[in-house]
Amino acid sequence: MIKVNSALQQDKIIDLLNNLNDENIHFTYHEKEGISLLFETNADDLEKAAKIAKSAIKNQSWGSILYFQVVSV
């Protein structure tokens, strides 16, 4: 599972990661805890999954200026 901490653009982050398929790694939105969004993933390497999610968010026009954090849990 990975956690995305972001106060803004949460709906866009959920939509982006739910539809992301990078290197056969998938994400499924699980729940929200305050400003944290939890996603389940099929990845064995959670650090790699977190890096893929972070890169995908940063590559969006709205993500390049967004303050957020992605961590494995």
N, CA, C and O atoms as a Tripos MOL2 file, in Angstrom:
@<TRIPOS>MOLECULE
protein
  292   291    73     0     0
PROTEIN
NO_CHARGES

@<TRIPOS>ATOM
      1 N           0.8420   -1.1700    0.0000 N.3       1 MET1
      2 CA          0.0000    0.0000    0.0000 C.3       1 MET1
      3 C           0.8940    1.2430    0.0000 C.2       1 MET1
      4 O           1.9550    1.2700    0.6230 O.2       1 MET1
      5 N           0.4310    2.2670   -0.7170 N.am      2 ILE2
      6 CA          1.1390    3.5460   -0.7070 C.3       2 ILE2
      7 C           0.1960    4.6230   -0.1950 C.2       2 ILE2
      8 O          -1.0260    4.4800   -0.2470 O.2       2 ILE2
      9 N           0.7910    5.7090    0.3030 N.am      3 LYS3
     10 CA          0.0270    6.8350    0.8170 C.3       3 LYS3
     11 C           0.4730    8.0910    0.0830 C.2       3 LYS3
     12 O           1.6670    8.3670   -0.0350 O.2       3 LYS3
     13 N          -0.5030    8.8460   -0.4070 N.am      4 VAL4
     14 CA         -0.2430   10.1280   -1.0470 C.3       4 VAL4
     15 C          -0.7930   11.2070   -0.1170 C.2       4 VAL4
     16 O          -1.9920   11.2440    0.1600 O.2       4 VAL4
     17 N           0.0820   12.0770    0.3570 N.am      5 ASN5
     18 CA         -0.3210   13.1890    1.2100 C.3       5 ASN5
     19 C          -0.4200   14.4420    0.3530 C.2       5 ASN5
     20 O           0.5760   14.9250   -0.1850 O.2       5 ASN5
     21 N          -1.6340   14.9590    0.2380 N.am      6 SER6
     22 CA         -1.8550   16.1740   -0.5310 C.3       6 SER6
     23 C          -3.1760   16.7980   -0.0940 C.2       6 SER6
     24 O          -4.1970   16.1150   -0.0090 O.2       6 SER6
     25 N          -3.1490   18.0910    0.1810 N.am      7 ALA7
     26 CA         -4.3710   18.7850    0.5700 C.3       7 ALA7
     27 C          -5.2000   19.2010   -0.6430 C.2       7 ALA7
     28 O          -6.3990   19.4520   -0.5200 O.2       7 ALA7
     29 N          -4.5720   19.2750   -1.8020 N.am      8 LEU8
     30 CA         -5.2370   19.7470   -3.0180 C.3       8 LEU8
     31 C          -5.2480   18.6760   -4.0960 C.2       8 LEU8
     32 O          -4.4420   17.7460   -4.0810 O.2       8 LEU8
     33 N          -6.1680   18.8230   -5.0210 N.am      9 GLN9
     34 CA         -6.2660   17.9720   -6.2200 C.3       9 GLN9
     35 C          -6.4570   16.4800   -5.8860 C.2       9 GLN9
     36 O          -6.0130   15.6180   -6.6440 O.2       9 GLN9
     37 N          -7.0960   16.1830   -4.7890 N.am     10 GLN10
     38 CA         -7.2510   14.7800   -4.3860 C.3      10 GLN10
     39 C          -8.0660   13.9720   -5.3900 C.2      10 GLN10
     40 O          -7.7220   12.8260   -5.6800 O.2      10 GLN10
     41 N          -9.1400   14.5500   -5.9250 N.am     11 ASP11
     42 CA         -9.9490   13.8260   -6.9080 C.3      11 ASP11
     43 C          -9.1400   13.5010   -8.1600 C.2      11 ASP11
     44 O          -9.2760   12.4170   -8.7280 O.2      11 ASP11
     45 N          -8.3030   14.4360   -8.5860 N.am     12 LYS12
     46 CA         -7.4730   14.2000   -9.7700 C.3      12 LYS12
     47 C          -6.4160   13.1350   -9.4910 C.2      12 LYS12
     48 O          -6.1170   12.3220  -10.3660 O.2      12 LYS12
     49 N          -5.8510   13.1290   -8.2960 N.am     13 ILE13
     50 CA         -4.8540   12.1130   -7.9340 C.3      13 ILE13
     51 C          -5.4990   10.7330   -7.9150 C.2      13 ILE13
     52 O          -4.9300    9.7690   -8.4270 O.2      13 ILE13
     53 N          -6.6800   10.6420   -7.3280 N.am     14 ILE14
     54 CA         -7.3880    9.3500   -7.2900 C.3      14 ILE14
     55 C          -7.6600    8.8540   -8.7010 C.2      14 ILE14
     56 O          -7.3980    7.6920   -9.0120 O.2      14 ILE14
     57 N          -8.1820    9.7250   -9.5580 N.am     15 ASP15
     58 CA         -8.4870    9.3460  -10.9370 C.3      15 ASP15
     59 C          -7.2260    8.9260  -11.6890 C.2      15 ASP15
     60 O          -7.2250    7.9200  -12.3990 O.2      15 ASP15
     61 N          -6.1620    9.6960  -11.5300 N.am     16 LEU16
     62 CA         -4.9040    9.3990  -12.2180 C.3      16 LEU16
     63 C          -4.3620    8.0260  -11.8130 C.2      16 LEU16
     64 O          -4.0630    7.1940  -12.6700 O.2      16 LEU16
     65 N          -4.2380    7.7960  -10.5170 N.am     17 LEU17
     66 CA         -3.6250    6.5410  -10.0690 C.3      17 LEU17
     67 C          -4.5240    5.3300  -10.2990 C.2      17 LEU17
     68 O          -4.0220    4.2380  -10.5640 O.2      17 LEU17
     69 N          -5.8280    5.4970  -10.2040 N.am     18 ASN18
     70 CA         -6.7380    4.3780  -10.4880 C.3      18 ASN18
     71 C          -6.6220    3.9180  -11.9360 C.2      18 ASN18
     72 O          -6.8470    2.7450  -12.2350 O.2      18 ASN18
     73 N          -6.2720    4.8320  -12.8360 N.am     19 ASN19
     74 CA         -6.1750    4.5040  -14.2590 C.3      19 ASN19
     75 C          -4.7440    4.2950  -14.7390 C.2      19 ASN19
     76 O          -4.5110    4.1030  -15.9320 O.2      19 ASN19
     77 N          -3.7920    4.3320  -13.8210 N.am     20 LEU20
     78 CA         -2.3810    4.1990  -14.1910 C.3      20 LEU20
     79 C          -1.9850    2.7250  -14.2800 C.2      20 LEU20
     80 O          -2.3220    1.9240  -13.4090 O.2      20 LEU20
     81 N          -1.2720    2.3890  -15.3390 N.am     21 ASN21
     82 CA         -0.7130    1.0550  -15.4980 C.3      21 ASN21
     83 C           0.6970    1.2380  -16.0490 C.2      21 ASN21
     84 O           0.8990    1.2930  -17.2620 O.2      21 ASN21
     85 N           1.6540    1.3300  -15.1580 N.am     22 ASP22
     86 CA          3.0390    1.5750  -15.5360 C.3      22 ASP22
     87 C           3.8790    0.3930  -15.0770 C.2      22 ASP22
     88 O           3.8950    0.0630  -13.8910 O.2      22 ASP22
     89 N           4.5680   -0.2370  -16.0010 N.am     23 GLU23
     90 CA          5.4000   -1.4060  -15.7000 C.3      23 GLU23
     91 C           4.5770   -2.4920  -15.0200 C.2      23 GLU23
     92 O           5.0560   -3.1630  -14.1060 O.2      23 GLU23
     93 N           3.3200   -2.6650  -15.4770 N.am     24 ASN24
     94 CA          2.3870   -3.6500  -14.9170 C.3      24 ASN24
     95 C           2.1200   -3.4370  -13.4390 C.2      24 ASN24
     96 O           1.7840   -4.3850  -12.7290 O.2      24 ASN24
     97 N           2.2630   -2.2150  -12.9650 N.am     25 ILE25
     98 CA          1.9290   -1.8740  -11.5840 C.3      25 ILE25
     99 C           0.6250   -1.0970  -11.6090 C.2      25 ILE25
    100 O           0.5020   -0.0890  -12.3050 O.2      25 ILE25
    101 N          -0.3430   -1.5730  -10.8470 N.am     26 HIS26
    102 CA         -1.6680   -0.9750  -10.7860 C.3      26 HIS26
    103 C          -1.9060   -0.4120   -9.3920 C.2      26 HIS26
    104 O          -1.3400   -0.8900   -8.4090 O.2      26 HIS26
    105 N          -2.7500    0.6050   -9.3230 N.am     27 PHE27
    106 CA         -3.1310    1.2090   -8.0550 C.3      27 PHE27
    107 C          -4.6500    1.2210   -7.9480 C.2      27 PHE27
    108 O          -5.3520    1.4550   -8.9310 O.2      27 PHE27
    109 N          -5.1430    0.9680   -6.7530 N.am     28 THR28
    110 CA         -6.5790    1.0070   -6.4880 C.3      28 THR28
    111 C          -6.8080    1.8450   -5.2410 C.2      28 THR28
    112 O          -6.2550    1.5630   -4.1780 O.2      28 THR28
    113 N          -7.6290    2.8800   -5.3830 N.am     29 TYR29
    114 CA         -7.9320    3.7470   -4.2540 C.3      29 TYR29
    115 C          -8.5890    2.9320   -3.1490 C.2      29 TYR29
    116 O          -9.5150    2.1610   -3.3980 O.2      29 TYR29
    117 N          -8.0970    3.1120   -1.9160 N.am     30 HIS30
    118 CA         -8.6130    2.3580   -0.7740 C.3      30 HIS30
    119 C          -9.4260    3.2490    0.1550 C.2      30 HIS30
    120 O         -10.6040    2.9780    0.3920 O.2      30 HIS30
    121 N          -8.8150    4.3100    0.6860 N.am     31 GLU31
    122 CA         -9.5430    5.1980    1.5840 C.3      31 GLU31
    123 C          -8.7960    6.5110    1.7840 C.2      31 GLU31
    124 O          -7.6400    6.6660    1.3910 O.2      31 GLU31
    125 N          -9.5030    7.4460    2.4080 N.am     32 LYS32
    126 CA         -8.9370    8.7510    2.7080 C.3      32 LYS32
    127 C          -8.8280    8.8930    4.2250 C.2      32 LYS32
    128 O          -9.7580    8.5610    4.9590 O.2      32 LYS32
    129 N          -7.6760    9.3930    4.6820 N.am     33 GLU33
    130 CA         -7.4520    9.6820    6.0990 C.3      33 GLU33
    131 C          -6.9290   11.1120    6.2000 C.2      33 GLU33
    132 O          -5.7340   11.3470    6.0260 O.2      33 GLU33
    133 N          -7.8080   12.0620    6.4780 N.am     34 GLY34
    134 CA         -7.3990   13.4630    6.5090 C.3      34 GLY34
    135 C          -6.9540   13.9130    5.1300 C.2      34 GLY34
    136 O          -7.7360   13.8700    4.1800 O.2      34 GLY34
    137 N          -5.6990   14.3480    5.0100 N.am     35 ILE35
    138 CA         -5.1760   14.7480    3.6960 C.3      35 ILE35
    139 C          -4.4550   13.5920    3.0050 C.2      35 ILE35
    140 O          -3.8650   13.7780    1.9410 O.2      35 ILE35
    141 N          -4.4980   12.4110    3.5980 N.am     36 SER36
    142 CA         -3.8080   11.2450    3.0400 C.3      36 SER36
    143 C          -4.7660   10.3780    2.2400 C.2      36 SER36
    144 O          -5.8890   10.1040    2.6630 O.2      36 SER36
    145 N          -4.2970    9.9560    1.0790 N.am     37 LEU37
    146 CA         -5.0310    9.0260    0.2340 C.3      37 LEU37
    147 C          -4.2760    7.7060    0.2320 C.2      37 LEU37
    148 O          -3.0810    7.6790   -0.0630 O.2      37 LEU37
    149 N          -4.9570    6.6120    0.5590 N.am     38 LEU38
    150 CA         -4.3210    5.3010    0.5800 C.3      38 LEU38
    151 C          -4.7080    4.5200   -0.6600 C.2      38 LEU38
    152 O          -5.8750    4.4700   -1.0490 O.2      38 LEU38
    153 N          -3.6960    3.9070   -1.2780 N.am     39 PHE39
    154 CA         -3.9010    3.1200   -2.4850 C.3      39 PHE39
    155 C          -3.2950    1.7310   -2.2950 C.2      39 PHE39
    156 O          -2.1720    1.5910   -1.8110 O.2      39 PHE39
    157 N          -4.0500    0.7170   -2.6810 N.am     40 GLU40
    158 CA         -3.5060   -0.6330   -2.7310 C.3      40 GLU40
    159 C          -2.7880   -0.7720   -4.0620 C.2      40 GLU40
    160 O          -3.1430   -0.1210   -5.0440 O.2      40 GLU40
    161 N          -1.7760   -1.6270   -4.0850 N.am     41 THR41
    162 CA         -1.0310   -1.8530   -5.3200 C.3      41 THR41
    163 C          -0.6510   -3.3180   -5.4340 C.2      41 THR41
    164 O          -0.5380   -4.0200   -4.4290 O.2      41 THR41
    165 N          -0.4570   -3.7710   -6.6580 N.am     42 ASN42
    166 CA         -0.0420   -5.1510   -6.8820 C.3      42 ASN42
    167 C           1.4790   -5.2860   -6.8790 C.2      42 ASN42
    168 O           1.9970   -6.3840   -7.0840 O.2      42 ASN42
    169 N           2.1950   -4.2020   -6.6520 N.am     43 ALA43
    170 CA          3.6670   -4.2030   -6.7100 C.3      43 ALA43
    171 C           4.2590   -4.9050   -5.4960 C.2      43 ALA43
    172 O           3.7860   -4.7400   -4.3710 O.2      43 ALA43
    173 N           5.2940   -5.6850   -5.7430 N.am     44 ASP44
    174 CA          6.0490   -6.3080   -4.6520 C.3      44 ASP44
    175 C           6.9950   -5.2890   -4.0110 C.2      44 ASP44
    176 O           7.2160   -5.3050   -2.8000 O.2      44 ASP44
    177 N           7.5420   -4.4170   -4.8340 N.am     45 ASP45
    178 CA          8.4710   -3.3860   -4.3730 C.3      45 ASP45
    179 C           7.6850   -2.0900   -4.1620 C.2      45 ASP45
    180 O           7.4060   -1.3640   -5.1160 O.2      45 ASP45
    181 N           7.3350   -1.8090   -2.9170 N.am     46 LEU46
    182 CA          6.5120   -0.6380   -2.6210 C.3      46 LEU46
    183 C           7.2400    0.6720   -2.8590 C.2      46 LEU46
    184 O           6.6120    1.6760   -3.1960 O.2      46 LEU46
    185 N           8.5520    0.6770   -2.6900 N.am     47 GLU47
    186 CA          9.3240    1.8950   -2.9650 C.3      47 GLU47
    187 C           9.2640    2.2360   -4.4480 C.2      47 GLU47
    188 O           9.1390    3.4040   -4.8150 O.2      47 GLU47
    189 N           9.3530    1.2270   -5.2940 N.am     48 LYS48
    190 CA          9.2540    1.4360   -6.7340 C.3      48 LYS48
    191 C           7.8630    1.9400   -7.1020 C.2      48 LYS48
    192 O           7.7250    2.8330   -7.9380 O.2      48 LYS48
    193 N           6.8400    1.3720   -6.4830 N.am     49 ALA49
    194 CA          5.4630    1.8040   -6.7350 C.3      49 ALA49
    195 C           5.2780    3.2590   -6.3290 C.2      49 ALA49
    196 O           4.6230    4.0230   -7.0370 O.2      49 ALA49
    197 N           5.8520    3.6480   -5.1910 N.am     50 ALA50
    198 CA          5.7520    5.0320   -4.7320 C.3      50 ALA50
    199 C           6.4390    5.9800   -5.7140 C.2      50 ALA50
    200 O           5.9270    7.0660   -5.9890 O.2      50 ALA50
    201 N           7.5850    5.5790   -6.2410 N.am     51 LYS51
    202 CA          8.2990    6.4130   -7.2110 C.3      51 LYS51
    203 C           7.4960    6.5680   -8.4980 C.2      51 LYS51
    204 O           7.4580    7.6540   -9.0770 O.2      51 LYS51
    205 N           6.8590    5.4980   -8.9460 N.am     52 ILE52
    206 CA          6.0400    5.5480  -10.1620 C.3      52 ILE52
    207 C           4.8540    6.4850   -9.9520 C.2      52 ILE52
    208 O           4.5370    7.2920  -10.8260 O.2      52 ILE52
    209 N           4.2020    6.3810   -8.8040 N.am     53 ALA53
    210 CA          3.0560    7.2490   -8.5080 C.3      53 ALA53
    211 C           3.4930    8.7070   -8.4340 C.2      53 ALA53
    212 O           2.8240    9.5860   -8.9770 O.2      53 ALA53
    213 N           4.6070    8.9630   -7.7650 N.am     54 LYS54
    214 CA          5.1050   10.3350   -7.6290 C.3      54 LYS54
    215 C           5.4430   10.9240   -9.0020 C.2      54 LYS54
    216 O           5.1090   12.0750   -9.2860 O.2      54 LYS54
    217 N           6.0910   10.1490   -9.8330 N.am     55 SER55
    218 CA          6.4480   10.6070  -11.1710 C.3      55 SER55
    219 C           5.2000   10.8950  -12.0050 C.2      55 SER55
    220 O           5.1490   11.8890  -12.7290 O.2      55 SER55
    221 N           4.2050   10.0350  -11.9020 N.am     56 ALA56
    222 CA          2.9720   10.2220  -12.6700 C.3      56 ALA56
    223 C           2.2680   11.5110  -12.2560 C.2      56 ALA56
    224 O           1.7520   12.2380  -13.1040 O.2      56 ALA56
    225 N           2.2480   11.7940  -10.9630 N.am     57 ILE57
    226 CA          1.6070   13.0220  -10.4770 C.3      57 ILE57
    227 C           2.3980   14.2460  -10.9340 C.2      57 ILE57
    228 O           1.8150   15.2240  -11.4010 O.2      57 ILE57
    229 N           3.7270   14.1930  -10.8020 N.am     58 LYS58
    230 CA          4.5620   15.3290  -11.2090 C.3      58 LYS58
    231 C           4.4540   15.6290  -12.7020 C.2      58 LYS58
    232 O           4.6170   16.7780  -13.1110 O.2      58 LYS58
    233 N           4.1840   14.6200  -13.5140 N.am     59 ASN59
    234 CA          4.1130   14.8040  -14.9590 C.3      59 ASN59
    235 C           2.8080   15.4290  -15.4280 C.2      59 ASN59
    236 O           2.6530   15.7210  -16.6140 O.2      59 ASN59
    237 N           1.8660   15.6380  -14.5110 N.am     60 GLN60
    238 CA          0.6130   16.2920  -14.8680 C.3      60 GLN60
    239 C           0.8070   17.8070  -14.8270 C.2      60 GLN60
    240 O           1.6470   18.3110  -14.0820 O.2      60 GLN60
    241 N           0.0330   18.5220  -15.6250 N.am     61 SER61
    242 CA          0.1540   19.9780  -15.6290 C.3      61 SER61
    243 C          -0.1730   20.5590  -14.2490 C.2      61 SER61
    244 O           0.4550   21.5280  -13.8240 O.2      61 SER61
    245 N          -1.1280   19.9860  -13.5640 N.am     62 TRP62
    246 CA         -1.4950   20.4500  -12.2290 C.3      62 TRP62
    247 C          -0.5770   19.8830  -11.1540 C.2      62 TRP62
    248 O          -0.5120   20.4380  -10.0570 O.2      62 TRP62
    249 N           0.1310   18.8030  -11.4330 N.am     63 GLY63
    250 CA          0.9840   18.1470  -10.4490 C.3      63 GLY63
    251 C           2.3630   18.7600  -10.3180 C.2      63 GLY63
    252 O           3.0220   18.6140   -9.2890 O.2      63 GLY63
    253 N           2.7950   19.4410  -11.3540 N.am     64 SER64
    254 CA          4.1420   20.0130  -11.3220 C.3      64 SER64
    255 C           4.2760   21.1490  -10.3110 C.2      64 SER64
    256 O           5.3860   21.4710   -9.8880 O.2      64 SER64
    257 N           3.1570   21.7580   -9.9200 N.am     65 ILE65
    258 CA          3.2010   22.8490   -8.9460 C.3      65 ILE65
    259 C           2.5710   22.4530   -7.6100 C.2      65 ILE65
    260 O           2.4270   23.2800   -6.7100 O.2      65 ILE65
    261 N           2.2010   21.1830   -7.4960 N.am     66 LEU66
    262 CA          1.5060   20.6920   -6.3120 C.3      66 LEU66
    263 C           2.4920   20.2610   -5.2430 C.2      66 LEU66
    264 O           3.4880   19.6010   -5.5400 O.2      66 LEU66
    265 N           2.2150   20.6340   -3.9940 N.am     67 TYR67
    266 CA          3.0180   20.1450   -2.8700 C.3      67 TYR67
    267 C           2.3880   18.8470   -2.3920 C.2      67 TYR67
    268 O           1.2500   18.8470   -1.9210 O.2      67 TYR67
    269 N           3.1170   17.7370   -2.5080 N.am     68 PHE68
    270 CA          2.5940   16.4380   -2.1030 C.3      68 PHE68
    271 C           3.7400   15.5140   -1.7230 C.2      68 PHE68
    272 O           4.9080   15.8010   -1.9840 O.2      68 PHE68
    273 N           3.3810   14.4130   -1.1080 N.am     69 GLN69
    274 CA          4.3630   13.4150   -0.6880 C.3      69 GLN69
    275 C           3.7780   12.0370   -0.9820 C.2      69 GLN69
    276 O           2.5850   11.8110   -0.7810 O.2      69 GLN69
    277 N           4.6080   11.1270   -1.4530 N.am     70 VAL70
    278 CA          4.1950    9.7410   -1.6820 C.3      70 VAL70
    279 C           5.1370    8.8320   -0.8920 C.2      70 VAL70
    280 O           6.3570    8.9050   -1.0420 O.2      70 VAL70
    281 N           4.5580    7.9810   -0.0540 N.am     71 VAL71
    282 CA          5.3500    7.0670    0.7680 C.3      71 VAL71
    283 C           4.7220    5.6750    0.7310 C.2      71 VAL71
    284 O           3.5270    5.5270    0.4750 O.2      71 VAL71
    285 N           5.5310    4.6760    0.9850 N.am     72 SER72
    286 CA          5.0220    3.3130    1.1070 C.3      72 SER72
    287 C           4.6380    3.0690    2.5590 C.2      72 SER72
    288 O           5.2820    3.5750    3.4790 O.2      72 SER72
    289 N           3.5860    2.2910    2.7530 N.am     73 VAL73
    290 CA          3.1330    1.9610    4.1140 C.3      73 VAL73
    291 C           2.9080    0.4650    4.2540 C.2      73 VAL73
    292 O           2.5260   -0.0040    5.3260 O.2      73 VAL73
@<TRIPOS>BOND
     1     1     2 1
     2     2     3 1
     3     3     4 2
     4     3     5 am
     5     5     6 1
     6     6     7 1
     7     7     8 2
     8     7     9 am
     9     9    10 1
    10    10    11 1
    11    11    12 2
    12    11    13 am
    13    13    14 1
    14    14    15 1
    15    15    16 2
    16    15    17 am
    17    17    18 1
    18    18    19 1
    19    19    20 2
    20    19    21 am
    21    21    22 1
    22    22    23 1
    23    23    24 2
    24    23    25 am
    25    25    26 1
    26    26    27 1
    27    27    28 2
    28    27    29 am
    29    29    30 1
    30    30    31 1
    31    31    32 2
    32    31    33 am
    33    33    34 1
    34    34    35 1
    35    35    36 2
    36    35    37 am
    37    37    38 1
    38    38    39 1
    39    39    40 2
    40    39    41 am
    41    41    42 1
    42    42    43 1
    43    43    44 2
    44    43    45 am
    45    45    46 1
    46    46    47 1
    47    47    48 2
    48    47    49 am
    49    49    50 1
    50    50    51 1
    51    51    52 2
    52    51    53 am
    53    53    54 1
    54    54    55 1
    55    55    56 2
    56    55    57 am
    57    57    58 1
    58    58    59 1
    59    59    60 2
    60    59    61 am
    61    61    62 1
    62    62    63 1
    63    63    64 2
    64    63    65 am
    65    65    66 1
    66    66    67 1
    67    67    68 2
    68    67    69 am
    69    69    70 1
    70    70    71 1
    71    71    72 2
    72    71    73 am
    73    73    74 1
    74    74    75 1
    75    75    76 2
    76    75    77 am
    77    77    78 1
    78    78    79 1
    79    79    80 2
    80    79    81 am
    81    81    82 1
    82    82    83 1
    83    83    84 2
    84    83    85 am
    85    85    86 1
    86    86    87 1
    87    87    88 2
    88    87    89 am
    89    89    90 1
    90    90    91 1
    91    91    92 2
    92    91    93 am
    93    93    94 1
    94    94    95 1
    95    95    96 2
    96    95    97 am
    97    97    98 1
    98    98    99 1
    99    99   100 2
   100    99   101 am
   101   101   102 1
   102   102   103 1
   103   103   104 2
   104   103   105 am
   105   105   106 1
   106   106   107 1
   107   107   108 2
   108   107   109 am
   109   109   110 1
   110   110   111 1
   111   111   112 2
   112   111   113 am
   113   113   114 1
   114   114   115 1
   115   115   116 2
   116   115   117 am
   117   117   118 1
   118   118   119 1
   119   119   120 2
   120   119   121 am
   121   121   122 1
   122   122   123 1
   123   123   124 2
   124   123   125 am
   125   125   126 1
   126   126   127 1
   127   127   128 2
   128   127   129 am
   129   129   130 1
   130   130   131 1
   131   131   132 2
   132   131   133 am
   133   133   134 1
   134   134   135 1
   135   135   136 2
   136   135   137 am
   137   137   138 1
   138   138   139 1
   139   139   140 2
   140   139   141 am
   141   141   142 1
   142   142   143 1
   143   143   144 2
   144   143   145 am
   145   145   146 1
   146   146   147 1
   147   147   148 2
   148   147   149 am
   149   149   150 1
   150   150   151 1
   151   151   152 2
   152   151   153 am
   153   153   154 1
   154   154   155 1
   155   155   156 2
   156   155   157 am
   157   157   158 1
   158   158   159 1
   159   159   160 2
   160   159   161 am
   161   161   162 1
   162   162   163 1
   163   163   164 2
   164   163   165 am
   165   165   166 1
   166   166   167 1
   167   167   168 2
   168   167   169 am
   169   169   170 1
   170   170   171 1
   171   171   172 2
   172   171   173 am
   173   173   174 1
   174   174   175 1
   175   175   176 2
   176   175   177 am
   177   177   178 1
   178   178   179 1
   179   179   180 2
   180   179   181 am
   181   181   182 1
   182   182   183 1
   183   183   184 2
   184   183   185 am
   185   185   186 1
   186   186   187 1
   187   187   188 2
   188   187   189 am
   189   189   190 1
   190   190   191 1
   191   191   192 2
   192   191   193 am
   193   193   194 1
   194   194   195 1
   195   195   196 2
   196   195   197 am
   197   197   198 1
   198   198   199 1
   199   199   200 2
   200   199   201 am
   201   201   202 1
   202   202   203 1
   203   203   204 2
   204   203   205 am
   205   205   206 1
   206   206   207 1
   207   207   208 2
   208   207   209 am
   209   209   210 1
   210   210   211 1
   211   211   212 2
   212   211   213 am
   213   213   214 1
   214   214   215 1
   215   215   216 2
   216   215   217 am
   217   217   218 1
   218   218   219 1
   219   219   220 2
   220   219   221 am
   221   221   222 1
   222   222   223 1
   223   223   224 2
   224   223   225 am
   225   225   226 1
   226   226   227 1
   227   227   228 2
   228   227   229 am
   229   229   230 1
   230   230   231 1
   231   231   232 2
   232   231   233 am
   233   233   234 1
   234   234   235 1
   235   235   236 2
   236   235   237 am
   237   237   238 1
   238   238   239 1
   239   239   240 2
   240   239   241 am
   241   241   242 1
   242   242   243 1
   243   243   244 2
   244   243   245 am
   245   245   246 1
   246   246   247 1
   247   247   248 2
   248   247   249 am
   249   249   250 1
   250   250   251 1
   251   251   252 2
   252   251   253 am
   253   253   254 1
   254   254   255 1
   255   255   256 2
   256   255   257 am
   257   257   258 1
   258   258   259 1
   259   259   260 2
   260   259   261 am
   261   261   262 1
   262   262   263 1
   263   263   264 2
   264   263   265 am
   265   265   266 1
   266   266   267 1
   267   267   268 2
   268   267   269 am
   269   269   270 1
   270   270   271 1
   271   271   272 2
   272   271   273 am
   273   273   274 1
   274   274   275 1
   275   275   276 2
   276   275   277 am
   277   277   278 1
   278   278   279 1
   279   279   280 2
   280   279   281 am
   281   281   282 1
   282   282   283 1
   283   283   284 2
   284   283   285 am
   285   285   286 1
   286   286   287 1
   287   287   288 2
   288   287   289 am
   289   289   290 1
   290   290   291 1
   291   291   292 2
@<TRIPOS>SUBSTRUCTURE
     1 MET1         2 RESIDUE 1 A MET
     2 ILE2         6 RESIDUE 1 A ILE
     3 LYS3        10 RESIDUE 1 A LYS
     4 VAL4        14 RESIDUE 1 A VAL
     5 ASN5        18 RESIDUE 1 A ASN
     6 SER6        22 RESIDUE 1 A SER
     7 ALA7        26 RESIDUE 1 A ALA
     8 LEU8        30 RESIDUE 1 A LEU
     9 GLN9        34 RESIDUE 1 A GLN
    10 GLN10       38 RESIDUE 1 A GLN
    11 ASP11       42 RESIDUE 1 A ASP
    12 LYS12       46 RESIDUE 1 A LYS
    13 ILE13       50 RESIDUE 1 A ILE
    14 ILE14       54 RESIDUE 1 A ILE
    15 ASP15       58 RESIDUE 1 A ASP
    16 LEU16       62 RESIDUE 1 A LEU
    17 LEU17       66 RESIDUE 1 A LEU
    18 ASN18       70 RESIDUE 1 A ASN
    19 ASN19       74 RESIDUE 1 A ASN
    20 LEU20       78 RESIDUE 1 A LEU
    21 ASN21       82 RESIDUE 1 A ASN
    22 ASP22       86 RESIDUE 1 A ASP
    23 GLU23       90 RESIDUE 1 A GLU
    24 ASN24       94 RESIDUE 1 A ASN
    25 ILE25       98 RESIDUE 1 A ILE
    26 HIS26      102 RESIDUE 1 A HIS
    27 PHE27      106 RESIDUE 1 A PHE
    28 THR28      110 RESIDUE 1 A THR
    29 TYR29      114 RESIDUE 1 A TYR
    30 HIS30      118 RESIDUE 1 A HIS
    31 GLU31      122 RESIDUE 1 A GLU
    32 LYS32      126 RESIDUE 1 A LYS
    33 GLU33      130 RESIDUE 1 A GLU
    34 GLY34      134 RESIDUE 1 A GLY
    35 ILE35      138 RESIDUE 1 A ILE
    36 SER36      142 RESIDUE 1 A SER
    37 LEU37      146 RESIDUE 1 A LEU
    38 LEU38      150 RESIDUE 1 A LEU
    39 PHE39      154 RESIDUE 1 A PHE
    40 GLU40      158 RESIDUE 1 A GLU
    41 THR41      162 RESIDUE 1 A THR
    42 ASN42      166 RESIDUE 1 A ASN
    43 ALA43      170 RESIDUE 1 A ALA
    44 ASP44      174 RESIDUE 1 A ASP
    45 ASP45      178 RESIDUE 1 A ASP
    46 LEU46      182 RESIDUE 1 A LEU
    47 GLU47      186 RESIDUE 1 A GLU
    48 LYS48      190 RESIDUE 1 A LYS
    49 ALA49      194 RESIDUE 1 A ALA
    50 ALA50      198 RESIDUE 1 A ALA
    51 LYS51      202 RESIDUE 1 A LYS
    52 ILE52      206 RESIDUE 1 A ILE
    53 ALA53      210 RESIDUE 1 A ALA
    54 LYS54      214 RESIDUE 1 A LYS
    55 SER55      218 RESIDUE 1 A SER
    56 ALA56      222 RESIDUE 1 A ALA
    57 ILE57      226 RESIDUE 1 A ILE
    58 LYS58      230 RESIDUE 1 A LYS
    59 ASN59      234 RESIDUE 1 A ASN
    60 GLN60      238 RESIDUE 1 A GLN
    61 SER61      242 RESIDUE 1 A SER
    62 TRP62      246 RESIDUE 1 A TRP
    63 GLY63      250 RESIDUE 1 A GLY
    64 SER64      254 RESIDUE 1 A SER
    65 ILE65      258 RESIDUE 1 A ILE
    66 LEU66      262 RESIDUE 1 A LEU
    67 TYR67      266 RESIDUE 1 A TYR
    68 PHE68      270 RESIDUE 1 A PHE
    69 GLN69      274 RESIDUE 1 A GLN
    70 VAL70      278 RESIDUE 1 A VAL
    71 VAL71      282 RESIDUE 1 A VAL
    72 SER72      286 RESIDUE 1 A SER
    73 VAL73      290 RESIDUE 1 A VAL
